[in-house]
């Protein structure tokens, strides 16, 4: 059975590649997902890649992951310094 790593991306990361490309670059969230999937496959892992602009949804996904995933990687984006 392949281990699953849940990868969670926080607010505004869906805008990668279009929002302030001079600061954040031109790579998109889809590009990042492809890179993660290719890397995971090479390591014999699967990924569950998600993005939300809603704090509660991210927390629900963390709770979901505890029963079906081997680990979680989270980029909380703006939630790393504030929750409004």
URLIN-V579503 format. One record per pair of residues at least 12 apart in sequence whose C-alpha atoms are under 7 Angstrom apart, sorted by the first residue. I is the first residue (numbers start at 1). J is the second residue. If there is no record, write none. Layout:
# URLIN-V579503
i:I j:J
i:I j:J
This chain:
# URLIN-V579503
i:2 j:44
i:2 j:45
i:2 j:46
i:3 j:45
i:3 j:46
i:3 j:69
i:3 j:70
i:4 j:45
i:4 j:46
i:4 j:47
i:4 j:48
i:4 j:69
i:4 j:70
i:5 j:46
i:5 j:47
i:5 j:48
i:5 j:69
i:5 j:70
i:5 j:71
i:5 j:72
i:6 j:47
i:6 j:48
i:6 j:49
i:6 j:65
i:6 j:69
i:6 j:71
i:6 j:72
i:6 j:73
i:7 j:47
i:7 j:48
i:7 j:49
i:7 j:50
i:7 j:72
i:7 j:73
i:7 j:74
i:8 j:49
i:8 j:50
i:8 j:51
i:8 j:73
i:8 j:74
i:8 j:75
i:9 j:50
i:9 j:51
i:9 j:52
i:9 j:74
i:9 j:75
i:9 j:76
i:10 j:51
i:10 j:52
i:10 j:53
i:10 j:75
i:10 j:76
i:10 j:77
i:11 j:52
i:11 j:53
i:11 j:54
i:11 j:77
i:11 j:78
i:12 j:53
i:13 j:29
i:14 j:29
i:14 j:51
i:16 j:28
i:16 j:29
i:33 j:49
